[in-house]
Amino acid sequence: MKQQKVRDFFASCGEMKSVELPLQDDGRSSGTGEVKFVLNGINERVLLLFLLITGILNFDLSYLPHK
C-alpha cells in the first residue's frame, strides 16, 4: 500500500505527523505500518477504524444490556 493511500484512509481522523510503511530486505512490504498523529493521546476515530479493519470490533448486539 502506498503512503498516499494510507494518508487518504486516515485523513478524517486528524492531522498526521508521519506515515511509515517499512519494507523487507528484498523491497517488498513488511505488511506493517505506523501512522503518527499531531494530537497527543489516542484519537477515538483512529481506534474505531483500527478495530473495524482488524475485525476486533463487531456489531453483535447480544452483548448490549437489554432495557
DASULPE-V610548 format. One record per residue. PSI is psi as a letter, one per 30 degrees, with the letter a starting at -180 (* if undefined). D_CENTER is the distance of its C-alpha to the mean C-alpha in Angstrom with 1 decimal. Layout:
# DASULPE-V610548
<<PSI/D_CENTER> <PSI/D_CENTER>>
This chain:
# DASULPE-V610548
<<k/13.1> <l/14.2> <e/12.8> <e/13.8> <e/12.0> <e/8.6> <e/10.1> <e/11.4> <e/8.4> <g/6.9> <e/10.6> <f/11.3> <f/9.3> <l/11.8> <k/13.4> <k/11.8> <e/14.0> <l/13.0> <k/10.9> <k/12.3> <i/12.5> <l/15.3> <l/18.2> <l/20.7> <e/24.3> <g/25.2> <f/22.7> <l/20.4> <k/16.7> <f/15.9> <g/13.0> <l/10.7> <l/8.9> <k/8.4> <k/7.4> <k/10.1> <l/11.0> <e/14.7> <k/15.0> <l/15.7> <l/14.3> <k/11.2> <k/10.4> <e/10.8> <e/9.0> <e/5.6> <e/6.9> <e/8.2> <e/5.6> <e/4.3> <e/8.1> <e/9.1> <e/7.5> <f/9.0> <g/12.0> <e/12.4> <k/13.0> <l/15.9> <h/18.5> <j/21.6> <f/23.8> <f/26.2> <f/24.3> <k/25.2> <k/28.6> <k/31.3> <*/33.2>>
